[in-house]
Amino acid sequence: MTMISSPSSPVSDAQDGCQPGYVWMISIVAAMGGLLFGWDWVVIGGAKPFFESYFHIQDNVRASAWANSCALIGCLVGALMAGRLSDRYGRKKLLLASALWFAATSIGNALAPVFSLFIAWRILGGVAIGLASNLSPMYIAEVAPSSKRGRLVSINQMTIVIGVLAAQLVNWHLVRDLPAGASNDFIRNSWYGQFGWRWMFAVTALPSVLFFLGMLVVPESPRWLARMGKAVQAGDILRRIGGQEYAARTMNDITTLLSSESDKADFKELFQPRPLKVLVLGVGLAVFQQWCGINVIFNYAEEIFKAAGYDISNVLKNIAFTGSVNMVFTFVALGAVDRFGRRPLMLFGSAALAAIYTVLAFCYHSHVQGLPMLLLVLAAISAYAMSLAPVTWVVISEIFPNRMRGAAMSLAVSALWLACFFLTFTFPMLNASLGASGTFFLYAAICLAGFFFIQFRLPETKNKSLEQIQRDAY
């Protein structure tokens, strides 16, 4: 897809009158959905050795894979629901609903007495993840001034990382006194195997309540309000974001585009030639963000670090290290995405992961253990955290036209969760058949293919308004 550059130059922060305190506040609140997404998604990794012993599935590879990946079914359902429902009822109401759903399902998982109910609550919890992963970056993109949009949407990835780290630290704190080399029988009959893992899930309810309370005070998306014929309310919010001149200019862009479009978006329109090119780009980037393989490090950290020679106590410490590195390099992305642009960071991330995975595969093949393996894993997470992780969400939240953004993002995020399900479910089987070495060689090849996809298909969207991106693409 080729975008024609607009003759107009981007407006600087000083010119657009951006009110940084207000726009940062509403973006951070909306990004709490990302925090819950990260927390709920990763908590399973720390709880895994304990609930598997409790439910007697530690030797059942398929049951273990299902427990780790079943939430993705709910993620897919939530992502599919998010587009149409948010287009009808607004971004804010759906984010409020996701906050309540996070709280309810986390308590449900904590209290599950049998494996079947545990799975059911994980799937239902996935619905909340699907809603939040779709709506939080989309909402932020629709309220953010173009000069700050990359940074503000990347806040969502930062809160995902904070949620990941918080879950990892809570998991480690709850089991930090577990004796080294503890047997499955000891774990099953101890406090850790009976109750400790339940607290890992239950604690998620606390940030869920904070997210709900925060969303009560943020405004609705001005672009959604304008599309629903509520121009006065949309203008008021835009004035609070950027001042009178910014509001007038942005409302003019929005209404000009709306006047040239039909009143109602149709999923079928996404498959017409021009929208289809953008949809393929968004879906391709979403799938690649998952198939690059980094999420298996978070979801299967226990197996990966055990294969590198670590016992369970050191595994949990290493998991906390991965979360810390993830957060540090996401901060790097916050400063880089609006400075260097989306495309250079995406190319860097895919090339770096391909190289690191290749070295990691050779190390597994040569039976290297200990610190070198930990450092390679941390390097992979660093490269991902400053590139593919945040920038993918930025790009898919901004490349689709205003009128069909909800529907298009719904499809892109649904593809992301389908890809994540495939990745997470297949890793134990790939690891068993190909070994860690062969599995990471495969991920390296996928990252190389992703590099060429980005090279030939991804345009630069830095410093362009959502309406300008739409004009260039369509």
N, C-alpha and C positions, 0 to 999 in steps of 0.2 A: 504494500500500500504506500503510495506517495502522497505526501501532503504539500500543498502549495503554500509557500510562506506568505503571511499577510503583510501588506505594506505598512501597516501601523506598527509602531514600536511599542514594546511592553511599557506599562506605566509603573513607575517606581513607587516604593512604599510612601515616600514623602508626597508624591503627587496624588496617590489614590486616597490619602487621608485615613489609612487603615487604623482602626482602634485596636492595638495589639492585645491589650488586656482582655477585652471582651471576646475577641475571636479566639484567642488561646483558651479562655475559660470554657467556652461552649465546645471547642474541639476536644479538650481534655476530658470533659464530662462524657461526650459521645464516645470517645475512645475507651471508656471504661468497659464497653462491650468487648473490645479487644482484650482487655485484661482478663475478663471472665472466660473468653474464648481460650486464651493461653493457659490459664489456670486449670480449667476443666479438662482441657485436651491432654495436658501433661501429667496430671495427678495420677493417672492410671499407671504410668511408668514406675513411680515409687511404690505404689500399692501392690503392684503385680506379684512379687514373691509371697506376699502375705495373704491376699485373697485367693491366690491359686492354692496355697496350702489349706486354707479354710474350706474351699469348695472341692478339694481333692482333684484338681485338674493340672497339677504341676508337671505330670508326665504325658499330658494329652496335647500334642502340638496344635491340632485343629481347634480345640476348645480355647487354648491360649490365644491363638490368632484371632478367633472370633471375639473374645473378651476385649482385645486391644483394638479391634477394627469396627465393632458393631455400632459404635456411636456415629460412625460415618454415614450409616443409613439415615439416621436422624438428621445429620448435617445436610445431606442431599435434600431431604424433605423440607427442612427449614429454608434452605437456599431457594428452592423452587417456589415456596410460599411467599418469600420475602418480596419478590418483584411485583407480583400482581397486588398483594395486600398493601404494600407500601405506596404503590401508585394510587390505590383507592382511598386508603385511610391516612396516609402520611408517614414520613420517616419516624417522627417522634413517638407516635402511639405504638408502633411495632417495636421500637427499642425499649419502651416501658414494659411491653409484654414479655420481651426476651429476658429482662432483668428478673421479673417474677418467676419465669420458667426456670432460669438458672437456680434460683433459691429452692424451688420445690423439688427439682430433680436431684440436686446435690444431697438433700436430706433423704430422698428416696433411696439413693445409692447407699448412703451410710447405714440405713436401717434394713437393707435387703437381707432376708433370712436364707434364701436359696439362690442358686446360680441363675435360674431362669428369670427371677425378679430382678437380680442384679443386671442382667443383660437388658431387660425391658427398660429399666431406669436409665441405663447408659444410652440406649437408642433415643429415648425421650429427651435426655439431656443434649443429645446431638442436635435436636431441633433448635434449641436455644443457640447453640454454637453456629448453626447454619444461618439463623436470622441475624445474629450479631456480626458475623464475618461478612455478610452482604451489606448490611445497613450502616454500620459505623463508618467505614471509609467513604461510602456514597454520600452520607449526610455531611461529613466534613468537607468533601470535595465541593458540595453544593453551597456551602457557606463561606468557603475560603477565598480571599482575593488571589488572583492568578499568581502574583509574585511570591506568595507564601504557600501556595496550595501543596507543592511537593513536601515541604517541611511539615505542614499541618496534617496531611493525610498520613505521613510517616509516623506521627504521634500514635496512630492506631497500632502500628507495628511495635513501637516502643512499649505500649501498654501490654501488648501480647507477650513481649519478652519479659516485662515485669511480672505478669501473671505466671509465666513459665517459671521464673526464678523464685517467686513467692511460693508456688506449689512445691518446687524442689526443696526449698529451705524448710518448709513446714514438714514435708515428708522426712527429711533427714533429721530434723529436731525430734520428731515423734519416735524415731527408732535409733537414735544416736547411741543408745546404751545396749543395743543388741549385741550379744557376744559374737566374736569372730568365729566363723565356721559353724554357726548354729545349724542343726539338722532340720529337715522339714517337720519331723515330729515335734521337736522343741518349738519351732515357730508356730505350728498349728495350735498347740496347747498353751501358748504363752499369751500375755496381754497383747503383744504385737499382732499375733495371728487372729485373736478373737475381737479386739477392739481398736487397736492402733490404726489399722488401715481404714476403719470406718471414720475416724476423726479426719483423715486426709480428705475424704469427700465432704464431710459435714462443714468444715471450715469455709468452703466455697460460698456458703450462704451469706457470710458476713459482707464481702465485697458486692454481692448481688443486691443487698439492701441499699448499700451506699450508691450503687449505680442507679437504682430506681429513684431514690430521693434526688439525686443530681439531675436526672432527666426531667423531673417535674418543673425545673426552673429554666431550662434552655428553650429557645424558640423552635418553631417548625422551620423546615428548609424553605428559604424564600423562593427558590426555583420551583418547588412543588406548589407552593401557595399561588405563584403567578400562573402556573399551568392550570390550577383549579379556579381561576378567575378572581383570586383574592389579591389584586395588585396593590391595594392600599396597605394590607398587612405585610406583603412582601417588601414594599418600599420602606416601611418603618424599620424592618429588620436590617435591610441593606444599609440604611442610614446609621444604625447603631454599629454596624460592622465597619463601614468605611467613610461615613460622612455624606453630605448632601450631593456633592459632585459625583462621587463614586456610585451612589445609589441611582442617580439619574442616568448615568452612562450605562450601568449594568442593566437597569430595567429596560432601557431602550434596546439593548442587545437581545434581552430575553423576549420582549414583546415582538420585536421584528421577526425573530425566528418562529415564534409561536403563531404569528399571523400567516406565515407561509406554509404551515403544517396543518394536517387534519386534526380534529379535536381529540381523537382517541388513538392510542398506540395499539398496534396489532402484532402479535408474535410473528405472523406470517411475513410482515414487512422486513423483519430481520434477515430473512433468507432471500431477499432481492439482491441483485449483484453488488451494489455499492455498500449497503449495510452489512452484507455477508462478509466482505473483505475485512471490515472492522471487527465483526464478530469472531471470525477465524483468528485474527490477531489476539483478541482478548482471551478466547478459549485456549489458544495455543500457549500463551504466556502463563495462564492459570494452571494448565496441566503440567507444563515444564517446571513451575515452581515446586510442584509435588514430586514429579518423577526425577528431579535432580537428586533425590535420595536422602536429603538431610533429615527428614522427619523420622526415618528409622533410627537415627542416633538418639532422638528424644524418646521414641516409643519403645525401642528395644535396647536402651542403654545397658541394661543388665547383661544381655547376651553379648553385646559388642565388647564391653569392658571385661567380662569373664573370659572371652576368647583372647583378650590381650593380657590375661594373667592376673586380674584383680579379684579379690574376694568381695562378698556382698557389702561389708562395711565400707571398704574403699570405693566400691561402685557408687554408693550413694554420695560420697564426698566428691567423686569425679563428676557425677550428674550436676551437683551444685556448681562446680567449676564451669561446666558447659553453659549453665544459665547465666553466670556472671560475665563470661566472655561474650555471650550473645547480647547482653544488655549494653556492654561497653561499646561494641562495634555498631549497634543500632544507633547510638548517639553519633557515631561517625557519619552514618547515613543521613541523619537529620541535618547535619551541616553541609553535606555534599550534594543532596538530590536537587536542590534549587540552584546550586553553584555550578556543578559540572553537568547536570542534566540526567535524564532517565537512561538514555541509550548507552553512554559510556559505562555507567555503573552496571547495567545488565550484562554488557559484553565482558566486563572484568570478572563479574561473579561466575558466569558460566565457564570461562576459560580457567579461572583459578580452581574451581571445584573439579573440573576434568583432570587437572594436573595433580591436585592433592589426592583424589581418589585413586589415581594410577599408582602413586607412591604408596598409599595405604594398602592397596591390593598386593603390591610386591612385598610389603612388610608382613602381611598375613601369610603370604605364600612362603616366606623365609622364616616364619615362626618368631618374628620379633615380638617382644613383650615389654610391658612396663611403660616408662616415661615417653619414649619415642612415639608410641601409639596414642597416648593421651594428647601429646602435642599436635599430632596430625589431625586428630578429631577436633581439637580446639581451633586449629587453623582453618579447617573446613567450615566450622560454625562461624568464625570471624568473617570469612569471605561471603558466606550466605547472608549474614546479619547486616552487612553494609551494602548489599546489592539486591539479590533476587527476593529476599524476604520483604523489605518495605517497598521497593520500587514496583514490584508486580501489582501490589494493591493500589499504588498511586496511579499507574497506567490504566488499569481496568476501571478505576473510578472516574477517569476523565476522558476517555476516548469515545464513549458512546454519546449519542445526541440526547439532549434534555428530555425530549418527549418519550423516548423509549429506554432511558437509562435504567429504570427499575427492571424492566423485562430483560434487557441485554445483560445487566450485571447478574441477574438471577441465573441465566444460562451459563455465564462464565464461571460464577462461583459454584454452581452445581457441577460443572465439569471439573473444577478444582477438587471438590469433595469426592467425586467418583474416582479421580486419579489418586487421591490420597487413600481411599479405600483399597484400591488395587495394589498400591505400594505397600500399605501396612499389612494387608492380608497375605500377600505373596512373599514377604520377606522371610518368615520362618521356613517356608518351603524352599525358597531360593538358597537360603543359608544352609539348609540341610543337603540340598542337591549339588550346588556349586561351591559351597564353602564360603567363608567370609571373603577370601581373595577373589573368587569368580564373581561374587555379587557386586563388589565394589568396582571391578573392571567393567561390569555392565553399566553401573551408574556413571562411570567416567565416559563411556560411549554416549550415553543419553545427554550428558552435559555438553559434549562436543557438538552433537546434533543441535542442541538448543542454542549454542553460540551462533551457528550459521543461520538458524531461523531468525534470531534477533538481528543479525547483520543485514539480512535481506528484507525483513518485514517491518521492523520497528522504527517509526519516525521519532523525531524529537518534539516534545510538547512543552518544554520548559518555557515559562513566562507567557504562555498563551491562555486566554480566558477559555472557559468551556465552550462558549459560543464561537470563538475564533477557531478552536479545534474542530468543531462541527462544520463550520464553513469550509475549512481547508480539506476536510475528509470527504465532504459530500458535494 
